[in-house]
Each structure stands twice: as structure tokens, then as C-alpha cells.
Amino acid sequence: MAVLLVAGCAGLSDPFERPGTWTVRGVNESNLRAMIVNPADLERGEGDPRGRSRQAAGAIERLEDDAVKPLPEVRTSPAFGRGASGGGGAQN
């Protein structure tokens, strides 16, 4: 009986490989080309002139060189420093 059950499953395969099933061919490339105004951008991207690329590159270089700038010290005002509900705040 078990052999018959297993033999019956042998014909089942991936449903996407059945005859007549729609298959994806070139859709991703087609979508990319439709979204890109300038086809040269497919070869080399275009930067954002409003971006902070120089600042970001400097931060990455400092991280790689193990020379990260220390974070500024943050002090709280007396109104929120002690006795506030939900944690106690920073102590000076």
C-alpha cells in the first residue's frame, strides 16, 4: 500500500513547471528599463547633488581607520534629570 502511495506522488512536480503555466522571462530587465529615464544609468548610476556624500565618506574612513569621533556629552536639565517617572534620567 505504501509503495502505491509513493508511486502516486512521483508525477507531482513543481507547479510552476507544468505545461501552460506562465513563466517569467526578462520581466525584471524590462521593468528596470521602463523605470530608468536615462539608459546610461544602467551602466553607471547618478549621484544626488543634495546628498552628503563627502560627509558620509569621511565617517566611513574614520570608522575603517579606528578614529571615530566621540559623541558629544549630553546633559539634562534639572527638571528632567531626577525624579521624573519612567527611569530617573541621566545623573551628572
GIGIQUI-V946695 format. One record per backbone hydrogen bond with DSSP energy under -1.0 kcal/mol. CO is the residue of the C=O (numbers start at 1). NH is the residue of the N-H. If there is no record, write none. Layout:
# GIGIQUI-V946695
co: (CO;CO)
nh: (NH;NH)
This chain:
# GIGIQUI-V946695
co: (1;2;3;4;5;9;14;18;26;27;28;29;30;31;32;38;39;40;40;48;52;53;54;55;56;57;58;59;60;61;62;63;77;77)
nh: (5;6;7;8;9;12;17;21;30;31;32;33;34;35;36;41;42;43;44;51;56;57;58;59;60;61;62;63;64;65;67;66;80;81)
